């Protein structure tokens, strides 16, 4: 297996990076370009740029914010928000985005956009973001930044998007996001067990121990962190050193 990737997640409500709690109550954090460069310098393996209100406001992602943020980066850069057409994929990829993240449109309107995008641009360019909220003994897929129910079971959706050609799955927990109290390890473990494509785990990191415990039990391919970086609790390099010390293979 390749080394575990550490991804810095930027939730953007243009023009600022914000940090919601359970996908609501956005606190302003800073400038996307400055933060992306900061985390790149710390050793991030990838940056996720998520325009978290584009779908909610029914607008396209603001391409100037994407290009400005990625200008100083020499690592993979993923972006999403408001992606509704193949032209949206093409535009983002044209402007240097390596992977396009999609959720709302594919979930609520037309899942075949995943298949069409994978056929045109390759599966590696298609990342499906799953916003999961616990419902009874399972989880339901949400969209529009955790606001809209879909009625779809998360684990069934995991299998469907893979069959359609998704190259990566990014799973977030609506219940855990921003609380810094630990991941929904059961959710991540179940998603990983049903996935034959890489899984990025997010939502809940408040300490190095939280990250280690989740990785050891759920075994994702990457972890996306936000609050723990934004609030200065640790750095990317400290996360990597800590994981390396505990026999998790990372790039140092």
Buried (B, 14 or more C-beta within 10 A) or exposed (E): EEBBBBBBBBBBBBEBBBBBEBBEEBBEBEBBBEBBBBBBEBBBBBBBBBBBBBBBEEBBBBBEBBBBBBEEBEBBBBBBBBBBBBEBBBBBBEEEBBBBBBBBBBBBEEBEBBBBBBEEBEBBBBBBBBBBBBEEEEBBBBBBBBBBBBEBBBBEBBEBBBEBBBBBBBBBBBBBBBBBEBBBBEBBBBBBEBBEBBBBBBBBBBBBEBBBBBBEEBBBBBBBBBBBBBEEBBBBBBBBBBBBEEEBEBEE
